[in-house]
Amino acid sequence: MHDIIIIGAGPAGITAAIYALRAGVSVTIFDRNLYGGQAAITAQIENYPAIKSITGAMFAQKLYQQAIDLNANILFEEVISVDFSDAFQTITTNKNTYTAKTVIVATGVKRRELNCEGEKQFAGKGVSYCATCDGAFFRNKNVVVVGGGNTALEDALFLSNQCRNVTLIHRRDTFRAEKHLVDAVLSRYNITILYDSNVKSIKGNHVVNAIDVYHTKQNQTTTIETDGVFIAIGYEPDNEMVSHYLNVNTEGYIVSDEYCHTNIEGVFVAGDTRTKHLRQIITACADGAVAGVSAVSYISTH
């Protein structure tokens, strides 16, 4: 019997663990293969208070080490199902089944897919959802980035440092990203921008070698040769395993109050996977602190 089980070792999950551990309860954290969540695969973090600039990998390492120093039990097992129907919560992973007094769901988000022809076929063969993970494979090559938000522009800037040319494809005529990112992209000599455009299909033999792009204003389709396609069109909640127990909104995010309560007693939610206005590392950490304290309070009163 565990005091608290946390599903997800991102900033929300690890912060929840830190607060709970400091309160004297036992904590076990599960993640399928990586600590740090989306932060770990972010090239550079420059908007976290008191830290002017830090790589995502270093930020994730510091989070992880702080939890380990407090005796957190972090297990790299994939949670495949949950049972929130009893007084105690049951978590089943690909290796074992565990029981806890409380559970904090901190599963975060995952990148959306284009759902175009060839995307699944060439996943890992030129199609990628993580520029910082796979960018090195495309050194001195031509690549495409799809998207118009902060992540897409950050990816384009990161890739432009090592790729010959980066083509940024955006479905609108203006960017939704922060101004400093837009300015940086516009000033980068090896970034080409295609506005009002959508990727219709991804082509290749064994690996990607071209894409078909539909230009909405011209009402025409052109073929662009490329060695890689990086997809950065936003995120969606990664909570399918719990959504049949927990209330979710129309977009699939878990509904909660300011104390991170869900509709199930003893089950809390923290981070990007819950309903909220702003999804940033700092708001994930704030959620984690609240959820950790709420879970400890639940244990002490029940």
Buried (B, 14 or more C-beta within 10 A) or exposed (E): EBBBBBBBBBBBBBBBBBBBBEBEBBBBBBBBEBBBBBBBBBBBBEEBEEEEEBBBBBBBBBBBEBBBEBEBBBBBBEBEEBEBEEEBBBBBBEEEEBEBBBBBBBBBBBBBBBEBEBBEEBBEBBBBBBBBEBBEEBEEBBBBBBBBBBBBBBBBBBBBEBBEBBBBBBBEEEBBBBEEBBEBBEEBEBBBBBBBBBBBBBBBEEEBBBBBBBBEEEEEEEEBEBBBBBBBBBBBBBBEBBBEBBEBEEEBBBBBEEEBBBEBEBBBBBBBBBBBEEBBBEBBBBBBBBBBBBBBEBBEEE
